[in-house]
């Protein structure tokens, strides 16, 4: 795989929580080219560059898990910006979201695809059906399997340097003109152009 953003080392700089306080449709494209790191600080782990995201609002977004208010399943969505919200989709796949917006807003950004950067051997072992490295994490369930993210990670603080999962910048800025389209796999609010991708990136979900 060609690395469009260069290499990433362990311990990039955490995003500012202030950046995540905006509405989800504003935050989402700003997360493109950020890096999700998984594993202990200072030790080899897994990492991937975010290349595709979707924004989900709060009570006013009928496609959002927060639309009907807080439940045991979505309680992490009501946490502070920078919280990791993990849920199981259709009882099969884990999906990872970055909580954003003002406290209690319960908005989030679904991470739909990453470009694998580090820990590819482990990713290949956990995603044996992927025929190419660019297919390891080209979907929300696939990327959680590749990175080893599961239900026990729900509620983690992505901006805490001591967290097992961290959201960091390694010097690669978001694309100046991200591709935008309608969200995928939903039946309500289908007209909102809240899916954002790194333009022409081969790792975007199909």
C-alpha positions as CSV (number, residue, x, y, z in Angstrom):
1,X,0.0,0.0,0.0
2,X,1.2,3.5,-0.8
3,X,1.3,5.7,2.2
4,X,-0.2,9.0,1.2
5,X,0.4,10.7,4.5
6,X,3.9,9.3,5.4
7,X,4.8,7.2,8.4
8,X,3.6,7.6,11.9
9,X,5.5,6.9,15.1
10,X,4.2,5.9,18.5
11,X,2.9,8.8,20.5
12,X,1.7,11.4,18.0
13,X,0.2,14.6,19.4
14,X,-3.4,14.3,20.7
15,X,-6.0,16.4,19.1
16,X,-7.3,19.4,21.0
17,X,-10.6,18.7,22.7
18,X,-11.7,22.2,21.6
19,X,-11.6,21.0,18.0
20,X,-14.2,18.3,18.9
21,X,-16.7,20.7,20.4
22,X,-18.2,21.7,17.1
23,X,-21.2,20.0,15.5
24,X,-20.5,16.6,14.1
25,X,-20.8,17.6,10.4
26,X,-18.0,20.2,11.1
27,X,-15.8,17.9,13.2
28,X,-16.1,14.9,10.8
29,X,-14.0,16.2,7.9
30,X,-11.4,17.5,10.4
31,X,-10.8,14.0,11.6
32,X,-9.6,12.9,8.1
33,X,-5.9,12.0,8.1
34,X,-5.8,11.8,11.9
35,X,-4.4,8.6,13.3
36,X,-6.0,6.0,15.6
37,X,-3.4,4.3,17.7
38,X,-4.1,1.2,19.7
39,X,-1.7,-0.3,22.3
40,X,0.5,0.7,25.2
41,X,2.4,3.9,24.9
42,X,6.1,3.4,23.9
43,X,5.4,-0.2,22.7
44,X,4.6,-1.6,19.2
45,X,0.9,-1.6,18.5
46,X,-1.5,-1.0,15.7
47,X,-2.3,2.3,14.0
48,X,-4.3,3.6,11.0
49,X,-4.9,6.9,9.3
50,X,-8.6,7.9,9.1
51,X,-9.7,8.2,5.5
52,X,-13.5,8.0,5.8
53,X,-16.0,9.2,8.4
54,X,-19.7,9.8,8.9
55,X,-21.3,12.4,11.1
56,X,-24.3,11.6,13.3
57,X,-26.2,14.3,15.2
58,X,-28.3,14.1,18.4
59,X,-32.0,14.1,19.0
60,X,-32.7,16.0,15.8
61,X,-31.0,13.3,13.6
62,X,-33.3,10.3,13.2
63,X,-30.4,8.2,11.9
64,X,-28.4,8.8,15.2
65,X,-28.4,6.4,18.1
66,X,-29.1,9.4,20.3
67,X,-32.4,10.2,18.6
68,X,-34.5,8.5,21.3
69,X,-32.4,9.7,24.2
70,X,-29.9,8.0,26.5
71,X,-29.9,4.2,26.9
72,X,-27.5,1.7,28.3
73,X,-26.2,1.1,24.8
74,X,-25.5,4.7,23.8
75,X,-24.6,6.2,27.2
76,X,-21.0,6.9,26.0
77,X,-22.5,9.3,23.3
78,X,-23.6,11.6,26.1
79,X,-20.0,11.8,27.5
80,X,-17.5,14.6,26.8
81,X,-16.0,15.2,23.4
82,X,-13.2,12.8,22.7
83,X,-14.9,9.8,24.2
84,X,-14.9,6.6,22.2
85,X,-18.4,5.2,21.6
86,X,-18.3,1.5,20.5
87,X,-21.4,-0.4,19.6
88,X,-22.1,-3.7,17.9
89,X,-23.8,-3.5,14.5
90,X,-26.5,-6.1,13.7
91,X,-25.0,-8.2,16.5
92,X,-21.9,-9.0,14.5
93,X,-19.4,-6.1,14.0
94,X,-18.0,-3.5,16.4
95,X,-18.1,0.1,15.2
96,X,-16.0,2.9,16.6
97,X,-17.2,6.5,17.0
98,X,-15.6,9.8,18.2
99,X,-18.0,11.7,20.5
100,X,-18.1,15.4,19.6
101,X,-20.1,18.5,20.2
102,X,-21.0,20.4,23.5
103,X,-21.3,18.3,26.7
104,X,-24.4,16.2,26.7
105,X,-25.1,16.8,23.0
106,X,-24.6,13.1,22.2
107,X,-23.3,13.7,18.7
108,X,-20.6,11.4,17.2
109,X,-18.5,10.7,14.2
110,X,-18.4,7.1,12.9
111,X,-14.9,6.1,11.7
112,X,-15.7,4.2,8.5
113,X,-12.2,3.4,7.1
114,X,-8.6,3.7,7.9
115,X,-5.3,3.3,6.0
116,X,-3.2,0.7,8.0
117,X,0.1,2.2,9.1
118,X,1.5,0.0,11.8
119,X,0.9,-3.5,13.2
120,X,0.0,-4.9,9.8
121,X,1.0,-8.4,10.7
122,X,-1.5,-8.5,13.5
123,X,-4.1,-7.0,11.3
124,X,-3.6,-9.6,8.7
125,X,-3.9,-12.3,11.3
126,X,-7.2,-10.9,12.6
127,X,-8.6,-10.2,9.1
128,X,-7.5,-13.3,7.2
129,X,-10.2,-12.8,4.5
130,X,-8.6,-9.5,3.3
131,X,-6.8,-10.2,0.1
132,X,-4.9,-6.9,0.0
133,X,-3.6,-4.7,2.8
134,X,-5.8,-1.9,1.6
135,X,-8.8,-4.2,2.3
136,X,-7.9,-4.7,5.9
137,X,-9.9,-1.8,7.3
138,X,-12.1,-0.5,4.5
139,X,-15.3,-0.5,6.5
140,X,-16.3,0.3,10.1
141,X,-16.5,-3.4,11.3
142,X,-13.3,-4.3,9.4
143,X,-11.3,-1.5,11.0
144,X,-12.4,-2.4,14.5
145,X,-11.3,-6.0,13.8
146,X,-8.0,-4.9,12.3
147,X,-7.2,-2.6,15.2
148,X,-8.5,-4.9,17.9
149,X,-11.3,-2.5,19.1
150,X,-14.2,-4.1,21.0
151,X,-16.9,-3.5,23.5
152,X,-14.5,-3.2,26.4
153,X,-13.1,0.0,24.8
154,X,-16.5,1.8,24.9
155,X,-16.1,5.0,26.9
156,X,-12.4,5.4,26.6
157,X,-10.9,8.9,26.5
158,X,-9.2,9.1,23.1
159,X,-7.3,12.2,24.1
160,X,-5.8,10.7,27.2
161,X,-2.1,9.9,26.5
162,X,-2.4,6.9,28.8
163,X,-5.5,5.5,27.1
164,X,-5.2,2.2,25.2
165,X,-6.7,3.9,22.2
166,X,-5.7,7.4,21.2
167,X,-6.7,9.9,18.5
168,X,-3.6,11.8,17.4
169,X,-2.1,14.0,14.7
170,X,1.3,13.1,13.2
171,X,1.7,16.3,11.1
172,X,-0.7,15.3,8.2
173,X,-3.5,17.9,7.9
174,X,-7.1,17.1,6.9
175,X,-7.6,17.3,3.1
176,X,-8.5,20.9,2.0
177,X,-11.4,19.7,-0.1
178,X,-12.7,16.4,1.2
179,X,-15.2,14.4,-0.8
180,X,-18.7,14.5,0.7
181,X,-21.7,12.3,0.0
182,X,-24.8,10.8,1.7
183,X,-24.4,8.4,4.6
184,X,-24.4,4.7,3.9
185,X,-26.6,1.9,5.3
186,X,-29.3,4.1,6.9
187,X,-33.0,4.4,6.0
188,X,-33.7,7.8,7.6
189,X,-32.2,11.3,6.9
190,X,-30.6,9.8,3.8
191,X,-30.3,13.1,2.1
192,X,-27.7,14.6,4.5
193,X,-24.2,14.8,2.8
194,X,-22.5,13.9,6.1
195,X,-20.1,11.2,4.8
196,X,-16.6,12.5,4.2
197,X,-13.6,10.9,2.6
198,X,-10.0,11.6,1.6
199,X,-10.5,12.1,-2.1
200,X,-9.6,9.1,-4.4
201,X,-8.1,7.2,-1.5
202,X,-8.1,3.4,-2.3
203,X,-8.9,2.5,1.3
204,X,-12.4,4.0,1.4
205,X,-15.2,1.5,1.9
206,X,-17.0,0.1,-1.1
